[in-house]
Amino acid sequence: MLLLALDTATPAVTVALHDGTSVIAASSQVDARRHGELLLPAVDRVLAEAGLRLDAVTGIVVGVGPGPYTGLRVGLMTADTFGLALGIPVHGLCTLDGLAYAAEESVADGPFVVATDARRKEVYWARYADSRTRVTEPAVDRPGELDIGGLPAVGAGALLYPDTFPDAREPEHVSAAALASLAAERLAAGEELEAPRPLYLRRPDAQVPKNYKVVTPK
């Protein structure tokens, strides 16, 4: 097994390689406006670090969000392209699940919340029983409308809104290393992963204007 994992659902552009036992190379850069520019060089970098070529990869793992429309599509389209070109499976994983998995040490074994920044003064969030078990579906809400009962919380959304998430902890952003490790663990257990389809939860910011004037000749 050699998994190439990537995620662009948050400001982190993150890539990792996992050989079925451990992460052998990883790269993460935080820049919300340069997903398309940074992703492929990051892939090249982790392959070079591992001394491997892209055609050695046996599976792709991609974060499916929730996340902003434009950034999320960069990772998903890249994953689909690699999968088609190499003839290998493409597996989806909820980005919030990757953050939860990475938070195992900071939250111990108790329940907690993962919250990422959804912009528009909202968060993408979900509740977890432990670092591997999500107990609610991902949602998007205003922080002031949430009652998390004082649970610990991880993610950039939790750090942004301390009134709602008073016990905010690291990690701030998802890492492809965590996604790859979680995917390898689930695949080894014989579990099926999600389809690589985007989890937007709301319409994109850019929309066709209503009642616009037609200027083309009849």
N, C-alpha and C positions, 0 to 999 in steps of 0.2 A: 504494500500500500504506500502510495505517495500522494498526499492530498495537498493541493494548492488552495489556500483559503484567502478570501478577500472581503472587505466590507467598506462601503462608502455611504452608509446610511446616517452617519454622524459627521462632524467636522474632521474626524480622524480618517485618513486614507491609510488603510492597514492591510498588510499582506503577510502570509506565513506559509511555511512548508512543514508538513508533518509526515513522518515515515511510518506511522502506525504505532509507534512506541513513544515518541517524543517530538517536540518541535525542534527542527534542525536549522531553521533560519527564519528571521522575522524582521519586519520594517513597519514603522508607524510614524506618520507625520500629521500634524493637526493644521489644517487650512481649509476652511469651509468653502472657499471660492476656487479651488484648484484641483478638484477631484480628477477631472479628465486629464490634466497636465501631469499629475503626480503618480497616477496608478500604474501605468505600464513601466515607467522607470523603476518603481518599487518592485514590480514582478521580476524585472531583469536583475535587480540588486539581490533579492533573496535567492534566485537561482544561481547567480554567480557565487554568492557566499557559500552555498551548499555544494558548488562544483557540479551542478546538474544542468541538463537542457530541459526545455519545456516539454519535449516529447517523452520524458521520463515520468511525467505526472500521470497518475491513474484515476484521479477524480478531482473535481472542483467543488469547493464549498463556498457559498456566497451568502452574506447577510441580506435578508429580504426586508429589513426594516422592523418596525415602522421608521420612516424618515422622510425628509423633504424630497419632492418629486425629482428634481434635476440630479442631485447628488446620488440618490438611490439608483437611478437608471444607469449611471456610469458603471457601477459595479456589476449590476445584473446583465447588462449588455456585453460587458467584457467577459463575464463568466460564460454566458451562452455562446459567445464567439469561440472561446477556447474549447468548450465542450464539443461544438460542431467540428472545428478544425482537427481536433485530436481524436474524435470518436469515443469520448469518455463521458461518464455520467456527471451531471451537475446537480449538486444537492443544495437545498435552501435551508437556512437556519434563521430563526428570529434573532434579530440583533440584540434585543433585550435579554434573550436567553444567554447570549455570549457574555454580556455584562454580568449577569447573575453568576455564571460559572466562574468568572474571574474574581468575583467578590467572596469566594468561599472562605478565605482567611479573615476578611474584615467583618463578616457578619456571623461567623461561626455556624452553628446548625439551626439557628432560630429563623422565624419568618422575617421577611423584609420586603422592600419595594425597590424596583428599578425605575428610574425616571430620566429621560433624555430631553433635550431642548427641542421643542416642536416649533419654536418661533411664535409670533403672534401672541406672546404672553401665555403660551400653552405648553404642556408637556405630553410626551408619549410615555405611557407608564403601564406597569403590570405588577401584581403582587405574587410573591413566591413563598412556598413553604420552606424551601431550602435552596441551595445553589443549583440544584438540578431539576427542581419541580415547580413549574409555574401553575398557579391556581386560579388566575383570571386571564381572560383574553386581553391582548394589548388594546389600549384605548388612548384617545387624545382628549384632554380636558384642561380647563384653567385650574391652576394650583389651588386657588381659593375655594374651589368647589369640591375639593377632595378632603376626605377624613381618613387618614392612614393610621389613626390610633397611636401615634408616637413610635411607630416601627422605624428601625434603621432604614436608610435609603441610600442607594448608590447611583452614580450617573450625573452628568452635567445638569440635568433638570433639577435634581435634588439640591445641588450646590447653588443654583441660581435663586431658589425660593426657600430660604431658611425658615420663614414663618410656617410654611406647610410641611417642610421636611427638616425639623430641628436636629435630627440625628443623621446628618448627611455624611457619607464616607466615600473613600476611594473604592474602585477606580472611577475616574471621570468619564472616560471614553472606552468604547469597545476595542478589543484587540483581536486581530485575526488569529493570533496564537491561541487565544481562548476558544474561538470558534472552531479552529482546527482540532483542538484537543477534545472538545465536546463532541464534534462530529465523529472523530475516530472512536471515541468511547461508545457512542450509540451504534455505529456501524459494527463494531466488534461484538456488540450484544445482539446483533441481528435486527435492530430496529430500522424502520424506514424513516428517512428524513423528509422534510417538506419539499414540495415542488419549488423551483427557483422563480417564484412569482412575487412581484412587489406588494408590500403591505403598506399602502399609502394612508389609509384611514380618513383622508379628506381630499378634496379636489385640489389640483395644482393652483399656485398663485396666478400664473398666466392663463387668461381665458379670452375667448373671442368676444369682442365688445358686442353688446346688444344694440339693436336698432341702428347699426351703422349704415351710412349712405353708400349705395352701390354707384360706382363711377365708371364701370365698364360699359362700352357701347352695347346697345341691344341688337 
